[in-house]
């Protein structure tokens, strides 16, 4: 016979939210113990003629385990069933009147029913069925030794114990169903909150695109038409306007591509080729045009698309931080592939010095810190490492190493 009590024992109804409900099993067990102990002693000694000491010992064995039943009902059942059988066998040695019930006196039946109710609240169906079959088998076996013919107490105990087991089991399963329903409702509520959050983020992204795209489109149009609207522009200025228009169109196209992924839930991949190592030079040129002197050491190694995209985004964010926080600072960008210990890696290094002059006002109000977070997330997904931090001279260094072979990110 197996039990679900492999974990540390808990009292019956210990998971109830109300304190008085948690105390009910203890109160019932205590009342049964206090009421049945002296009653059983009196019945066994007065009605059945057992000696006081023997009647007291059997009464304690039949009633004291009821207190244990609150925590371990199956263990209490072993003790009480054995004591009930022992009591029936002891009663065969004395000449009790024929009108008294045998093999189970009324007090034994009452205590056994309370125990069966506790079993139903704790044990699974298989265990409850085995308990009932054992009870029925013991009743039938003892019936063959009835001193005054067939007695109905064994049949009565079998029927009532079955009712108590079914009732307790039904109450337990109802409680478990309600608990699982409450847990499922909690999970569903959390999923709804998460879905609402994602939908709100997508909505904000679409709105942000609409706002930024409008301004970028205006910039593109103005830069493209400047040569026609303004007479006498020097060639250098015309070239600058052309560069501004090209950069604005590129940024607008990238925003539209990302927005397409957000708006189309069935999109299986990106809608356009992603930037890689070959596009880093364009980032450097754009940064130089923004007034930041940048030295660039390119790399023409053939790297996986995901690694190239991560390297591009890392350099993009690092140079954007230089423009925002250290305008005019000399910067060095280096991308190189190397092999050590049999592992090929792509090293991305962006180092800038202190700005020539502290900016009079920050280019952006506030600092979200999302840039470094995004870098670390990209490096983590690629299974590499990132080292980013300030330098003693006031500059900043970003160094990332991305493995070129397939590997899982560290856990």
N, C-alpha and C positions, 0 to 999 in steps of 0.2 A: 504493500500500500504506500503510495507516494503522497507527498504534500508539497504545496507551493511555498512552504516556509523555509526556503533555503537562505533567504536574507535575514538580517537581524530581526527578531520578532517585534511586531508592533501590536498594540492593543486593538481590539475590534473598534471600528468606527473612529480610529485615530485621525483619519484624514478629513473628518467633518469640520466644517467651518465654525460651527457653534460649539462653545465649550460644554454646554449642558448635554449636547448629543454625545460628545466624547466621554462624558462621565456615566452615561446610561449603562453600558456593559458592566462597569465596576459596581454600580449601585445594584443592578439585578443580581450579579454574582454574590455580592455581600448579603443581600436579603435572603437569597436561597440558602446560603451557607448558615446564616444565623437561625433561620427558621427550620431548616431540615436537620441540622445536627442534633439538637435536643429531641426533636420529634422522632428521629430515627432511633436514637438510643432508647426512648420510651417504648416505641413499637416493638423493637427487637427484644427488649428485656421483659416487658410486661405482657405483650400479646403473644409473643413467640416463645418466651421462657428461656432466653439466653442469659448467661451471667452478665453482671454489670460491666466487667472489664472487657469481655469479648464483644458485647454489644457496643461499647464505646469505641473500641478499635475499629470494628467494621463500619460504624457510623462515620468516623473520621475519614476512613479510606473512601467512603462513598460521597462525602460532601466537600472535604477540603480541596480536592482537585477542581471544583467548580471555580475557585478563584484563579487557578492556573489557566482555565479555559478562556479567560479574557485575552490572554497573550498567546498561548499554545493550546488550542482546543483539541488537536489531534492527540497530543501527549496526554492531556487530561482524559480523553476517551479511553486510551489504553488502560489507565489506572482504574477508572470507574467501572469499565466493563469487567476487568479482572476481579474487582472487589464485589461487584454484583453477583458474579458467578460463584465466588468464594462464599458469599453470604447464603446463596441458595443451597450450596453443598453442606454448609454448617447447619442450616435449618433441618436438613434430613436427619441429623443426629439427635434432634429433640422431638418430642411428641407435641406439636402445636395443633390446635383445633382445626378441623377440616374446613371450617368456613373462612379461614384466613387465606389470603392470596399467596400463591407460590408458583414460580420461583422468585417473582419480583414483588416485594411489598409495595404498597402505594407510595411511600416516601422515595423508594428507589426509582419508581416510574417518573415521578415529578422531577427529580434531579436529572434523570437521563434525558428527559425531553428538553430541559434547559440547555443541557450539553449539546444535543443535536441541533438546536437552534444556533448555537455558537459555531458549530461545525459548518452549517450551511452558509453562515456569513463569511467564512474564511476559505474553505476548501473547494477545489474544483469538482465538477460533476462526477468524474471517475472515482474520486475518493469518497464522495457521498454515497455513490452506489455500492462501493465495497463495504462501507460502514453499515449500510442498511442490510446488505446480504449477510454480513457477519452477525448482526443482531438477530435476523430471522433464523440463521443457522443455529445460534446458541439457544434461542427460545425453543426450536424444534428438538434439539438434542436434550435439553433439560426436561422437556415434556415427557420423554420416555421414562424418566425417573420420578414422575410425580407420585407422592406418597398417598394421595387421596383421589387418584384418578386424574382425568384431564382438568387442567386449570386454565382459565381464560386470561390470566395476567400476562403470559408470554405472547399470546396473540394480540392483546391490547397494546403491549409495549411495541410490538412490531409495526402495527398499523399507525399508532401515534408518532413513533419515531420517524416513520416515512413521511408523515405529514409535516413534522417539524423540519426535517431535512429539506424537503421541497420548498417550504415557506422561506427558510433561511437562504437557500440558494437563489430563489426568485428575487428576494430583496437585494442580495449581493449583486446579481447580474443587472438589476435595474439601476443600482447605484453606479456600477461600472459603465453602463450605457450612458447615463447622464454625465458622468465624468468625461468620457470620450467625446460626447457631444459638445461639452463646454470647451475642451481642448481644441476640437476642430473649429469651433466658432472663433476661438482666440487666434488660431492660425489663419483662418480666413480673413479675420479683421486685419491682421498684420500684412497679409498678402494684398488686401485692398489698399491699405495705406501705402505699401511699396509701389503698387501700380499707379496710384494717384500721384506719388512723388515723381515717378518716371514720366508720366504723362505731362506733369507740370514742367519738368525739365525740358522735354521735347517742345512744348509750347513756347517756353522762354527762348529756346534756341531758334525756333522759327521766327519769333518776333525780333530777336536780335539780328537775325539775317536780314529781315526786311528793312530794318533801320540802317544797318551798316551798308547793305547792298545799295541802298538809295544814294548814300553819300559817296560810296566808291564809284558808282556809275557817274555821278556828277563830276568827280575828280577826273575820271577817264575821259569824259567828253570835253571838259575844259582843257585838259592837257593835249588831247588830240587836235583840238581846233585852235589852240593858242597861236600856232604858226599862221593861220589864216585870219584870225581876228586882230592880231597885233602886227603892225608893219615894222620892218627894220630890226627884227630880232637877230642877234648874232648867232652864228652856227652853234656855239657852245650852248646857248640858251635853248635853241631848238632841240639839240640833242638831249638836254636835261628834261625838257617837256616830253619828249618821246620815251625816255626812260621811265618817267613818272607814270605815263599812260600804260606802259607795258607792265610795270609792277602792279598798278591798280587792277588791270585786267586779270593778271595771274592770281592776285588775292581774291578777286571776285569769283573767278572760276573755282578756286579751291573751296570757298564758302558754299558755293552752289552744289559742289560735289558732296560735301559733308551733309548739307541739308537734304540732298536726295536720299542719302542713306537713312536719315531720320524719318523722312516722310514715307519711305517705301519699306514696310515691314518685311516684304518678301525678297528684298535685295540680298543676293547671295554673296556679293563681293563689292569692291569699290567700282564706281562708275567711270573711273579714268585711271591711267597709270599713276602710281604713287611716286613721289620724289625719292631719289637715292643719292649715292655719293656724287654722281655727275652734276647734281643740282646744287651742291654746297658752294661751288664757285659763284653761282648767281647770288646766293645769300651774302657772300663776302663782298661782292661788288655793290650790292644794295647798301650794305653797312658802310662801305667806304664813301658812297655818295651821301650818306647821312652825316659825314664828318668824323668818322672813327677810323683812324689808320689801322689797317689789318694786314698782317702777313699771313699768307695761306700756303700750307704745304699739302698739296692734294695727294690723293691715293687712287690709283686706277685698278685696284684689285677687284676681282670678280667675287662679290659677296652675295649672300642670300638677300632676297628682296626685303624681308622683314628686318634684317640687320641694317641694310642700307637706309631704310625708312627711319629706323630708330636713330641712327647716326645723324641723319638730316635734321630730325626734330630736336635732338640734343643741341646741335650747333645753332639751329634757329632760335631756340629759347635762350641759349647762352649769349648769343650776340644781341638779342633783344634786351636782355638784362643789362648788357654793357651800354647800349644806347640809352636805356632808361635811367640807370643809376650811376654810370661813369662816362658821360658823353665826352668824346675826344680822347679817351684813354687809349694808349697803344695796346694793341691786342694781337695775339698770335693764335692761329687756328691750325691744328695739325691733325691729319687723319692718316694712319699707317696700319699696315697689316704685318704681323710677326707671329712667330711660332716659338713656344717654350714648353718644355716637358711634353712634347708631342701634341700640344693643343694649339691650334691656330686661333688668333684673336685679332680683332680690329680695335685699335686704340684711338679714341677721340679725345683731343686735348684742346681746350680753349682757356687761354690765360690772358688776363688784362691787367695792366698796371693801374695806378691811381689816376684819376682825371687831372688834367692840367690845372683846372680851376674848379672848385666846388660849385655845383649848379646853384644859381640864385634861388630857384624853387624847384621842387621835385616835378618831373614830367608827369607823374601819376600820383594821385592822392591815395594813400593807403597801399598796403602790400599784402596780397592774398596768399603769397607763398605757393601758389598752385604750380608755378614753373618747375621748381625743384621736385615737387611731388610728382609731377608728370614725368620728369626725367627718371626719377627712381623707379617709377612703375614700369616704364618702357625697358629700362635696364633689367629689372627683376624678371619681366616676362621673357626677355631674351636669354636669361641665365647668366648675366654678366655682373659687373661690379661698378659702382659709381663713387667717386671721391670728389666732393664739392665743398669749398670753404674759402674763407678770406685768407689773404697772404699778409705777412708781416709789414710789407711796404704800403698796404692799403688797397692792393689789388684783389683779384678774385680768380680762383682756379677751378675749372671743371674738368675732371678726367674720368672717362668711361672706358671700360674694357668689355667688348662684346664677343663672345665665342662665335667662330665661323662654322663650327660643326654642330649638328643637332644635339641638343641637350635640354634637359628639363631644368626649370628654375629651381634654385635652392629652396628647400622648405624651412 
